[in-house]
């Protein structure tokens, strides 16, 4: 695997993955993945369908644990603590590493209750006023407050798809995570809603480590600081996004980006 030396860039590692393998039964979906993911940066994962990038993303908050007959081998360090150690608290992990899915999935509840759900479960709502503040802050953080502030009691599923996705982002940041995972967050959205989500990502990276899986190389080039290229379960190349798209070091990366492979 080709990678750049990140230490010289004076960035802070948020997640360090060391020699990670992931198996569906006996099939190795991920093979010897080693990567350092920086805090307050956007890291994009690109590659053809079935190359392992979404599997890798779900390894970062152990969502793959819910799939029978799977196992991970290796280390995933979040703030230098191995999330796969026997004493790791998975519930705490998922509050620190939030996830936004491919299709917006608001709960069939009010806008307010969607955002308040996580804080209530985790006991953040010491008072109604405090919960009101969390909901407002989260909706503002997702650039949705001005559109919904007068209809917080309305059904969240009545929102447009773009608004629903921003609501899901608000629901994610309401529990104050350190990392936001996004699995094809714009694939179901129109160009205008996609632009709004991309602008939101740029704002959110001032506070969060963001990792996005995308099939759109144009989107990766537009929004990310770092890009990793996956192929058949391997991380072929990882570098600054500009370098990946302008001067790829691997011929396979070059062929994929230019449309000759994949």
C-alpha positions as CSV (number, residue, x, y, z in Angstrom):
1,X,0.0,0.0,0.0
2,X,1.2,3.5,-0.9
3,X,0.8,6.2,1.8
4,X,2.2,9.6,2.6
5,X,4.1,10.4,5.9
6,X,1.4,12.2,7.8
7,X,3.5,13.0,10.9
8,X,5.3,15.9,9.1
9,X,1.9,17.7,8.6
10,X,1.5,18.3,12.4
11,X,-2.0,16.9,12.4
12,X,-3.5,15.0,15.3
13,X,-4.3,11.3,14.8
14,X,-7.9,10.5,15.9
15,X,-8.1,6.9,14.6
16,X,-5.2,4.6,14.0
17,X,-5.9,1.3,12.2
18,X,-3.2,-1.3,12.4
19,X,-3.1,-4.5,10.3
20,X,-6.9,-4.9,10.2
21,X,-8.4,-7.9,8.7
22,X,-12.2,-8.5,8.6
23,X,-13.9,-11.8,7.7
24,X,-17.3,-12.7,6.6
25,X,-17.1,-16.4,7.5
26,X,-13.8,-17.4,5.9
27,X,-13.9,-14.7,3.3
28,X,-11.4,-11.8,4.0
29,X,-13.4,-8.7,3.1
30,X,-10.5,-6.5,4.4
31,X,-6.8,-7.4,4.2
32,X,-4.1,-5.9,6.3
33,X,-5.5,-2.3,6.5
34,X,-3.2,0.2,8.1
35,X,-4.2,3.9,8.1
36,X,-4.1,7.0,10.3
37,X,-7.1,9.2,10.2
38,X,-6.7,12.8,11.3
39,X,-8.9,14.8,13.6
40,X,-10.8,17.8,12.2
41,X,-10.2,16.6,8.6
42,X,-12.5,14.9,6.0
43,X,-11.2,11.6,4.8
44,X,-12.9,10.1,1.8
45,X,-12.9,6.4,0.9
46,X,-13.3,5.6,-2.8
47,X,-13.3,2.4,-4.9
48,X,-15.7,0.2,-6.8
49,X,-18.7,-1.5,-5.3
50,X,-17.7,-4.5,-3.1
51,X,-14.1,-3.3,-2.5
52,X,-14.5,-3.1,1.3
53,X,-14.9,0.6,1.9
54,X,-18.3,0.4,3.6
55,X,-17.2,-2.7,5.6
56,X,-14.2,-0.7,6.8
57,X,-16.3,2.2,7.8
58,X,-18.5,0.0,9.9
59,X,-15.5,-1.5,11.6
60,X,-14.8,1.9,13.0
61,X,-17.9,1.8,15.3
62,X,-18.2,-2.0,15.4
63,X,-21.5,-1.9,13.5
64,X,-20.3,-5.2,11.8
65,X,-20.7,-6.9,15.2
66,X,-24.4,-7.2,14.4
67,X,-23.7,-9.5,11.4
68,X,-23.5,-13.2,12.3
69,X,-20.3,-15.2,11.6
70,X,-18.0,-12.2,11.2
71,X,-14.8,-11.3,13.0
72,X,-12.2,-8.6,13.0
73,X,-8.5,-9.2,13.5
74,X,-6.0,-6.3,14.2
75,X,-6.3,-3.0,16.1
76,X,-8.5,0.1,15.7
77,X,-7.3,2.8,18.1
78,X,-9.6,5.7,18.9
79,X,-7.6,8.2,20.9
80,X,-5.0,5.5,21.5
81,X,-7.6,3.0,22.9
82,X,-8.3,-0.2,21.0
83,X,-12.0,-0.4,20.3
84,X,-11.7,-4.2,19.8
85,X,-10.2,-4.9,23.2
86,X,-12.2,-7.3,25.4
87,X,-13.2,-4.6,27.8
88,X,-14.3,-2.0,25.2
89,X,-17.7,-0.4,25.9
90,X,-19.5,-0.7,22.5
91,X,-22.4,1.6,23.6
92,X,-19.9,4.3,24.6
93,X,-18.0,3.8,21.4
94,X,-21.1,4.4,19.2
95,X,-21.9,7.6,21.1
96,X,-18.3,8.8,20.2
97,X,-18.4,7.5,16.7
98,X,-21.8,8.5,15.1
99,X,-23.0,7.3,11.7
100,X,-25.1,8.8,8.9
101,X,-26.4,6.3,6.4
102,X,-27.0,6.1,2.7
103,X,-30.7,6.9,2.8
104,X,-32.1,9.3,5.4
105,X,-33.7,7.3,8.2
106,X,-35.5,9.7,10.6
107,X,-37.6,8.0,13.2
108,X,-41.4,8.2,12.7
109,X,-41.6,10.8,15.4
110,X,-41.5,14.6,15.6
111,X,-38.5,16.6,14.5
112,X,-37.8,17.5,18.1
113,X,-38.0,13.9,19.4
114,X,-35.6,12.7,16.6
115,X,-32.9,15.0,17.8
116,X,-33.7,14.5,21.5
117,X,-33.6,10.7,21.3
118,X,-29.9,10.2,21.8
119,X,-29.5,12.7,24.6
120,X,-32.4,11.1,26.5
121,X,-31.0,7.6,26.1
122,X,-27.6,8.8,27.4
123,X,-29.0,10.9,30.2
124,X,-28.0,14.3,28.8
125,X,-31.4,15.8,29.5
126,X,-31.0,16.9,33.1
127,X,-33.8,19.4,32.5
128,X,-36.3,20.3,29.8
129,X,-34.4,23.6,29.2
130,X,-31.2,21.8,28.8
131,X,-32.7,19.4,26.3
132,X,-34.3,22.3,24.4
133,X,-30.8,23.8,24.1
134,X,-29.3,20.6,22.8
135,X,-32.0,20.2,20.2
136,X,-31.6,23.8,19.0
137,X,-27.8,23.6,19.0
138,X,-27.8,20.4,17.1
139,X,-30.3,21.7,14.5
140,X,-28.2,24.8,14.1
141,X,-25.1,22.7,13.7
142,X,-26.8,20.8,10.9
143,X,-27.9,24.0,9.3
144,X,-31.5,23.1,9.7
145,X,-32.8,25.3,12.5
146,X,-34.1,28.2,10.5
147,X,-36.2,25.8,8.3
148,X,-37.8,23.8,11.2
149,X,-37.8,26.0,14.3
150,X,-41.5,26.7,14.0
151,X,-42.5,23.1,13.3
152,X,-40.5,21.0,15.8
153,X,-43.6,19.0,16.7
154,X,-44.3,17.9,13.1
155,X,-43.5,14.5,11.7
156,X,-39.9,14.3,10.6
157,X,-40.7,12.0,7.7
158,X,-42.7,14.9,6.1
159,X,-39.4,16.8,5.5
160,X,-37.7,16.7,2.1
161,X,-35.0,14.1,1.6
162,X,-32.3,16.7,1.9
163,X,-33.8,18.0,5.1
164,X,-34.2,14.5,6.5
165,X,-30.5,13.8,5.9
166,X,-29.6,17.1,7.7
167,X,-31.9,16.0,10.5
168,X,-30.1,12.7,10.7
169,X,-26.8,14.6,11.0
170,X,-28.4,16.8,13.8
171,X,-29.4,13.6,15.5
172,X,-25.9,12.3,15.3
173,X,-24.2,15.4,16.6
174,X,-26.7,15.8,19.5
175,X,-24.8,13.2,21.5
176,X,-21.6,15.1,21.0
177,X,-19.5,12.5,19.1
178,X,-15.8,12.8,18.3
179,X,-16.1,11.2,14.8
180,X,-18.9,11.2,12.2
181,X,-19.0,8.3,9.7
182,X,-21.0,9.0,6.5
183,X,-21.8,6.1,4.2
184,X,-22.8,7.5,0.8
185,X,-24.8,10.3,2.5
186,X,-25.7,12.0,-0.8
187,X,-26.5,9.1,-3.0
188,X,-30.3,9.5,-2.6
189,X,-30.3,13.3,-2.8
190,X,-30.7,15.8,-5.7
191,X,-27.8,18.1,-6.7
192,X,-29.1,21.0,-4.6
193,X,-29.4,18.9,-1.4
194,X,-26.0,17.3,-2.2
195,X,-24.4,20.7,-2.3
196,X,-26.0,21.6,1.0
197,X,-24.7,18.4,2.7
198,X,-21.2,19.0,1.2
199,X,-21.2,22.6,2.5
200,X,-22.3,21.3,5.9
201,X,-19.5,18.8,6.0
202,X,-17.0,21.6,5.5
203,X,-18.4,23.4,8.5
204,X,-18.6,20.3,10.7
205,X,-15.0,19.4,10.1
206,X,-14.0,22.4,12.3
207,X,-15.3,20.3,15.2
208,X,-15.3,16.7,14.1
209,X,-13.3,14.0,12.4
210,X,-15.3,13.0,9.3
211,X,-15.0,9.9,7.3
212,X,-17.1,9.5,4.2
213,X,-17.6,6.6,1.8
214,X,-18.5,7.8,-1.7
215,X,-18.8,6.4,-5.2
216,X,-18.5,9.9,-6.5
217,X,-14.9,10.7,-7.2
218,X,-16.0,14.3,-7.9
219,X,-17.5,14.5,-4.4
220,X,-14.3,13.1,-2.8
221,X,-12.2,15.7,-4.7
222,X,-14.5,18.5,-3.7
223,X,-14.9,17.9,0.0
224,X,-12.1,15.8,1.4
225,X,-8.6,16.5,2.7
226,X,-7.5,12.9,2.5
227,X,-8.5,10.1,0.2
228,X,-8.0,6.3,0.5
229,X,-8.5,4.1,-2.5
230,X,-9.8,0.6,-1.8
231,X,-9.6,-2.4,-4.3
232,X,-10.6,-6.0,-3.5
233,X,-10.4,-5.5,0.2
234,X,-7.0,-3.8,0.2
235,X,-6.1,-0.1,0.8
236,X,-4.1,0.5,-2.4
237,X,-3.2,4.1,-1.8
238,X,-3.7,6.8,0.8
239,X,-2.7,10.4,0.5
240,X,-3.7,14.1,0.4
241,X,-6.8,14.3,-1.9
242,X,-5.0,16.6,-4.3
243,X,-2.1,14.2,-4.7
244,X,-4.4,11.2,-5.2
245,X,-6.3,12.9,-8.0
246,X,-3.4,14.8,-9.6
247,X,-0.3,12.6,-9.0
248,X,-1.4,9.1,-7.9
249,X,1.6,6.9,-7.1
250,X,-0.1,3.6,-7.9
251,X,-0.9,2.6,-11.5
252,X,-4.1,1.0,-10.2
253,X,-5.2,4.3,-8.6
254,X,-4.5,6.1,-11.8
255,X,-6.4,3.6,-13.9
256,X,-9.4,3.8,-11.5
257,X,-9.5,7.6,-11.4
258,X,-9.1,7.8,-15.2
259,X,-11.9,5.3,-15.8
260,X,-9.7,2.5,-17.1
261,X,-10.4,0.2,-14.1
262,X,-13.4,-0.5,-11.9
